Amino acid sequence: MLQVQLPFPLLGLDFDNDGTLMNERVLGYCRAQGIKLTRSRAYRKNDQAWIEQKNGAVVRRLVGYGRFTGMVATQALGRLYRLSRLYVNFFQPSFKLRSKTREGARVTKTYFKPATPCERLLSSDRVSETVKESLRKQGRALDPVRLLHGIRELQATLCALAKPPGSEHGQVPASQSLEAFLASLPRLWRQGEPRPTHRTKPASSRTWRTREDPFKDVWPEVLGWLQNGPETTAKELLERLEQGHPGDFRSGQLRTLQRRVREWRHAIAMELIYAGAGEVGPELEGTLPAVILSGNIPK
């Protein structure tokens, strides 16, 4: 199946020492097809980082760390991987390491320009023009929104299947139409990613302060500076406060001011993006200027 889906000839396979792949059937097939086999060295666990390097970036990000059993989960995982293969390879740019140099304890890394796996194949001289044209044709036929819709539907299904016993385990959620999915896109940033995870979510986020806000009295003044120069950095703002209020502020409070400025910019961005579509959350709806002036910007 893998050999048929690849856009180029399969020359070699590299895997770990699991008996699922290290067996006579796989070995005989690879010898008959002229496929070179390599595997990780025994007792050298660092080799696995090269073989399973996409587990965290793709697999765990899509399906989490839950354990799935049964034919329904198997079919859902199969469909999810088929869609995610196309979405990741054609529409998800990634960095690739160009070089790494060490000078004492300092390590300097440089990267190639971000590109999708498909773009890297198209720019390679080792790939024939026939294969490149086939990739271009396949890419033109794909719709990233439809792929993302299918991925989120299958993630929601796996979330339902991963529920512990006694909580309607095995209940597959109702399918959502593409039109309903498109209508919900402006709200997805609040809902997060519907995927199983090994981490338990906290019951509620902390909304209270553990210490008094040092910028409470001067925040209206800082807000005026930000409105006149939105590109002003928190460091420059703190320097102005130190000059205007000698002895009241110190350099160790820079991180606190940076968080305040970042929250202010986030609230402004949410208002600009979602206010026109009526998608601003109730915590900001209609009262954004008052909320920003008070400094109590919800996250």
N, C-alpha and C positions, 0 to 999 in steps of 0.2 A: 504493500500500500504506500509506504513512504517513497519507494523508488519511483512509483508512477507520478506522485505529486511533485517531485523535485523538478525544477525547470532546467536542470543540467544533469549530466551523467553522475551517478553515484560511484565515487572512486574508493571510498574507505569508510569504515565505521569505527568509532572510538567509544567504548563503554566501560562500565565498572565490572566487578567480578560477580555480579548477580547471576544465579543459575538460569534466570529467565532468558538471558541473552547468551550466556556462555554454555552452549549445549551443542550436541552433534548436528541438530537440524539447522541451526543458524550457521554453524561452521561449514556444513556441506553446501548450503545455498550460496554463501559468499564465495566459496571456492569455485562453484559452477559459474557464477556471474562475474568472476574476476575482481571481486571487492576485497580490498586490503583490510585486515582486522588488526586493531591495536586495542589495548586495555590498560587500565590503571595498574600500577605496580602494587604488589601485595605489601601491606603494612606501611604504605606511603599515602596517608589520607589526604595530603595536599593535592594529589593528582585529581581528586574528585572535584576540586574547584573548577577545573577546566571542563570536565565532562558534564557537570550539573550546574553550570554557571548561570543558567536562566531560571533556576528554580525559584529564587527570590524575586527577581525582576519581573517575571511573567507568571509562572505557575502559582506561587503563593499569593501574589497580588490578585490573581483572578479567583482562586478557590479557597484561599485561607489554609488553615491547618486542621480542619475537621476531618473525621473519618467517615467515608461514605460506603454503604453496602447496598446491595440489591441491583436489579436490572434497570430500574428507573434512574438511579443515580449514575450507573454506568453509561446509559444512553445520553443523559444530560451532559456528563463530562465529555463524551465523544463529540457531541454537537458543539459544545463550548470551545473545545480545542480546535475544531475545524474553522469556526468563525474567528477565533482569536489569532490563528495562524495568518489569516488574510489581513486582519486589522493591524497586527503588529508589523508584519513584513512590508505592507504597502503604505501605512499611514502613521507609524510611530517612529520618529527620528530618535537616534541614540548616539551617544559619544563613543568613539573608539580611541584607545590610547595610541599616540604616535611615538612617544619616547618617554623614558624615565631616567633621570640622572640623580645621583646622590653625591652631595658634598658634605662630608661629616655626618651630622644627624639630620641635615635638611634634604628632603627628597622633592625634586621638581618634576612635575608631569606636564606634558603637552598633549593635546588631543586634536584629532582631525575635526573638521567642520561637521556638526550633527547632520546625519542623513539616515534615511530608512534603509533597511536591508535591500529592498528593491533598487533604490537609487545607487547603492554601492555596486550591485551587479551590473547595472546599466552603464556605469562609468568604468568598469573593468575591461582591460584589453584581453583577458583570458576567457571571456564569454563570447560565444559566436553571435553574429548579428541575427541569426534565426531565433535563438533563445531570447535575445533582447526584444525582438518584435513580438514574440509570444507574451513576454512579461508586460509590455506596453498595452497589448490588446486586453490582457486579463485585468490590468489596473484600470483601464477605461470603463470596464464593465462593472466595477465595484462601486458601491455607495457606502461611504464611511458611516453615515447616520443609520442606515439599515443594519449594518454590521454591529454598531454599538447598541442599537435597540435589541437585536437578537442576543448579544452578550449579556446585557442587563436582565433580560427575561430569564435566561438560563442561570444567571447568578442568583436571582430571586428564588428560582426553583431549588437550587442547591442549598440556599439558606433555610428553606422550609424542610428539606430532607435532613439537614444536619441538626435539627432541634432535638433536644434530649427526650427520652421516653416520657410519656405522660403529658406532652405538650403538642398533641396532634401531629406526631411524627409521621412523615410520609405524605402530608397534605400538600399537593402541588398548587401554587397560587394561580389565580385566573390570569389568562393571557391578556396583555395590554396591546391595543392597536397602535400602529405607527403614528397615527394622528394624535392619540392621547399622549404618547411618549414625547412627540415634538412639543406639545403644549406644556408638558411638565419640565422641559429642559431648563427654563429660567429658575426653577426651584430646586434643581438637583444639587446645587452647591450647598444647600442647607441640609439636605437629606444624607449626604455622604454616599459612599459606595456600598451597594447591597451585596456584600460578600461575606462568607463565613470567616471567622477569625479565631485564633487561639487565645486572644486577650479578651478578658471580660470588661465590658464598658462600665465606667463609674455610674452610680445611680443618678447623680446630679453633679453638675459642675459648680465649683466654688465661685460665688458672686460677691463675697465680702472681702474687704481689705484686711491684711494682717498688721499693717502699720499705717500711720497717718501719711497722706499724700503730701510730699514736700512742695508740689507745684500747684496746690489747690488755690492759693490766693493770687498767684500770678498767671494762672491759665488763660484768663481773658486777654491779658497782654500778649502772651505767647500766641494765642489764636489770631490776634491782629497781625502779628508778624508773618504768620503762616498764610493768611489771606492775601497779604501784600506780596509775599514771595513764597509760593508753594514749594519751590525747589530748595528752600533753605534747610540745611541739615540740622539734626538735633545738637551736634557739637557747636555749631555756630550759634544756635539759640541759647545754649548753656553759657557760652562766652558772653553774650549780651546780658543775660541775667546776672552773671557774676560782676559785670561792670555796673549795671544799674542797681543792684542790691548787694553791695559789698558785705561779705561775711555770712550771707544767708544760704549760699549754695556752694557745693564743692564738686570736684571732678568725679568723685565716686558715684554721683547721682546721674551720670550720663546715661547709663543703661535704662534707668527708670524713665527718663525723658524720651529716650528712643522708643520705648514701648508706647508711651502716650502718643507720640507723633505718628507712629505706625498705625495705631488704632484710629486716629483721626483720619488719616489718608484712606484707610480701609472703609470707613463709614462714608466718606465722600465718594469713593469709587462705587460702592453699592448703590448710593443714591443716583449717581449718573447713569449707571447701567440699567437699574431695575425700576426707577421711579416712573419713567415713561410708560412702562408696561404694567404698572400697578402691582409689581412683584416685591416691593419693599416689605420686609418683615414688620410685624406689629410693633416690635421694639423701636423701629425707626420711623414708622409711618406718620407723616404729618408733623413730626416734632424733631426732625433732624437738627435744625439750628440750635434748639434749646438743649438737646442731648449733648451736642458737641460743646456748647458753652459751659455746661456743667462739668464736663470732663468724664462723666460716667458713661462711656461708650461701650455698649454691649459687644461681646465678641461673637 
